[in-house]
Amino acid sequence: MHVIIDNMEKIKVKICLLGNGAVGKTSIVGRYVENTFSEKYLPTIGTRTSKKTTVIEDPETKKDVSFDFIFWDIMGQGSFRKVLHPTYLTGAKGAVLVCDLTRRETFEDLDYWIYTLLDEWQLVPMVFIANKNDLKESSEFKVREMESLAATYDSSFYTTSAKSGENIEELFKSLGQEIMKDIKAASN
């Protein structure tokens, strides 16, 4: 939804977080929405939704835009993939594709999540995340591999740490700006 209220543009968007289990999707949302982090791992069952309203500057007009991000944190365990229903992705205006720097298979499995998104829905603005940068000494793949994958889809890429908060605000600002461009392109 895209409206103007009290001279400020307001955009309400659904954002899907996609990636294998235990890559930090829930922690990323927790850090962004509530500025919290828990060391305890509790797998997401089905989906978990969260909301955050934030203001992002439109890079073209330099005007502030109010975003209502509705996050759909989608379960990443392998057994769930077989029953991933298209309605989880329907209506998404953006996607955050997350892998764990310390587990190469989570990077390799991003192809599955990308193809699922494209097959079930459409190409939407995406941001690629290599999470757990606080453990980068245990990295199992090169950052340039992730940058190359993101470039294939003309998307942004960030290394993040949900634990420290590194690049969490920046990734959602970048995604919001890409969504603004997408909305403007669709209206022309």
C-alpha positions as CSV (number, residue, x, y, z in Angstrom):
1,M,0.0,0.0,0.0
2,H,1.3,3.4,-1.0
3,V,-0.4,6.6,0.3
4,I,0.3,10.2,1.3
5,I,-0.9,11.3,4.7
6,D,0.0,14.7,6.3
7,N,2.4,15.5,3.4
8,M,4.4,12.4,4.1
9,E,4.5,9.4,1.8
10,K,3.6,6.2,3.6
11,I,4.4,2.7,2.3
12,K,3.3,-0.5,3.9
13,V,5.2,-3.5,2.6
14,K,5.6,-7.2,3.3
15,I,9.2,-8.4,3.5
16,C,10.1,-12.1,3.4
17,L,13.2,-13.3,5.1
18,L,14.5,-16.5,3.4
19,G,17.3,-18.8,4.2
20,N,18.2,-22.1,5.9
21,G,17.4,-22.7,9.5
22,A,19.8,-21.2,12.1
23,V,21.2,-18.6,9.8
24,G,19.9,-15.7,12.0
25,K,16.7,-14.5,10.3
26,T,14.8,-14.3,13.5
27,S,17.8,-12.6,15.2
28,I,18.1,-10.1,12.4
29,V,14.5,-9.1,12.8
30,G,14.8,-9.1,16.6
31,R,17.8,-6.8,16.4
32,Y,16.0,-4.4,13.9
33,V,12.5,-4.3,15.4
34,E,13.3,-4.6,19.2
35,N,17.1,-4.0,19.3
36,T,17.4,-7.3,21.1
37,F,19.5,-10.5,20.6
38,S,19.3,-13.9,22.3
39,E,22.0,-16.6,22.2
40,K,19.2,-19.2,22.6
41,Y,18.2,-20.8,19.3
42,L,14.5,-21.5,18.9
43,P,13.5,-22.7,15.4
44,T,10.7,-20.8,13.7
45,I,7.7,-22.9,13.1
46,G,5.9,-21.9,9.9
47,T,6.3,-18.2,9.9
48,R,6.7,-15.4,12.5
49,T,5.6,-11.9,11.7
50,S,6.9,-8.7,13.1
51,K,6.3,-5.0,12.3
52,K,8.4,-1.9,12.4
53,T,7.6,1.6,11.2
54,T,10.7,3.6,10.2
55,V,11.5,6.7,8.1
56,I,13.8,6.4,5.1
57,E,14.9,9.2,2.9
58,D,14.0,8.9,-0.8
59,P,17.4,9.2,-2.6
60,E,15.8,11.0,-5.6
61,T,13.5,13.5,-3.9
62,K,15.4,13.8,-0.6
63,K,12.0,13.6,1.2
64,D,11.3,11.3,4.1
65,V,9.1,8.3,3.5
66,S,7.4,6.4,6.3
67,F,7.7,2.6,5.9
68,D,5.6,0.0,7.7
69,F,7.7,-3.1,7.2
70,I,5.8,-6.3,7.9
71,F,8.4,-9.0,8.2
72,W,7.6,-12.6,7.4
73,D,10.3,-14.7,9.0
74,I,9.9,-18.0,7.1
75,M,11.0,-21.3,8.6
76,G,14.2,-22.5,7.0
77,Q,14.5,-26.2,8.0
78,G,14.9,-28.6,5.2
79,S,11.7,-30.6,6.0
80,F,9.6,-27.4,5.7
81,R,10.8,-26.6,2.2
82,K,8.6,-29.3,0.7
83,V,5.5,-27.6,2.1
84,L,6.6,-24.0,1.5
85,H,3.3,-22.6,0.4
86,P,3.1,-19.8,-2.2
87,T,1.0,-17.7,0.2
88,Y,4.0,-17.2,2.4
89,L,5.5,-15.2,-0.5
90,T,2.4,-13.7,-2.1
91,G,2.3,-9.9,-1.8
92,A,6.0,-9.6,-0.9
93,K,7.5,-6.3,-2.0
94,G,11.0,-7.3,-0.9
95,A,13.2,-10.1,0.3
96,V,16.1,-10.6,2.5
97,L,18.2,-13.7,1.6
98,V,20.3,-14.8,4.6
99,C,23.1,-17.2,4.9
100,D,25.6,-18.0,7.8
101,L,29.2,-17.1,7.1
102,T,30.3,-20.1,9.2
103,R,28.3,-22.7,7.2
104,R,29.0,-22.9,3.4
105,E,25.9,-25.0,2.7
106,T,23.7,-22.1,3.8
107,F,25.4,-20.0,1.1
108,E,25.0,-22.7,-1.5
109,D,21.3,-23.2,-0.6
110,L,20.5,-19.5,-1.4
111,D,19.9,-20.7,-5.0
112,Y,17.0,-22.8,-3.7
113,W,15.5,-19.8,-1.9
114,I,16.0,-17.4,-4.9
115,Y,14.4,-19.9,-7.3
116,T,11.5,-20.5,-4.9
117,L,10.9,-16.8,-4.7
118,L,11.0,-16.3,-8.4
119,D,9.0,-19.5,-9.1
120,E,6.3,-18.7,-6.6
121,W,6.1,-15.0,-6.8
122,Q,8.2,-12.6,-8.9
123,L,11.5,-10.7,-8.9
124,V,11.3,-8.2,-6.1
125,P,14.0,-6.0,-4.6
126,M,16.3,-8.3,-2.7
127,V,19.2,-7.8,-0.2
128,F,21.7,-10.6,0.3
129,I,23.1,-11.1,3.8
130,A,26.0,-13.1,5.1
131,N,25.2,-13.1,8.8
132,K,27.4,-13.9,11.9
133,N,30.2,-11.6,10.9
134,D,31.2,-11.6,14.6
135,L,32.4,-15.1,13.8
136,K,34.2,-14.2,10.6
137,E,37.4,-16.0,11.6
138,S,35.4,-19.3,11.1
139,S,34.1,-18.2,7.7
140,E,33.6,-21.1,5.2
141,F,33.3,-19.0,2.1
142,K,34.6,-15.8,0.7
143,V,32.7,-12.5,0.9
144,R,33.4,-11.9,-2.8
145,E,31.3,-15.1,-3.6
146,M,28.3,-13.5,-1.9
147,E,29.0,-10.2,-3.6
148,S,29.0,-12.0,-7.0
149,L,25.7,-13.7,-6.3
150,A,24.1,-10.5,-5.3
151,A,25.4,-8.7,-8.4
152,T,23.8,-11.4,-10.5
153,Y,20.4,-10.1,-9.3
154,D,21.5,-6.4,-9.2
155,S,21.0,-6.5,-5.5
156,S,22.8,-5.1,-2.4
157,F,24.9,-7.3,-0.2
158,Y,25.9,-6.9,3.4
159,T,27.8,-8.8,6.0
160,T,25.9,-8.5,9.3
161,S,26.0,-9.5,12.9
162,A,22.6,-9.7,14.6
163,K,24.6,-10.1,17.8
164,S,26.4,-6.8,17.5
165,G,23.9,-5.0,15.2
166,E,26.5,-4.5,12.5
167,N,24.8,-3.3,9.2
168,I,21.3,-4.3,10.3
169,E,19.9,-0.7,10.0
170,E,21.8,-0.2,6.8
171,L,20.4,-3.3,5.1
172,F,16.8,-2.3,5.7
173,K,17.4,1.3,4.6
174,S,18.9,-0.1,1.4
175,L,16.0,-2.4,0.9
176,G,13.5,0.4,1.5
177,Q,15.2,2.6,-1.1
178,E,15.1,-0.2,-3.6
179,I,11.4,-0.8,-2.9
180,M,10.8,3.0,-3.5
181,K,12.5,2.7,-6.9
182,D,10.5,-0.4,-7.7
183,I,7.2,1.3,-6.8
184,K,8.1,4.4,-8.9
185,A,9.1,2.2,-11.9
186,A,5.8,0.3,-11.7
187,S,3.7,3.5,-11.6
188,N,5.4,4.9,-14.7
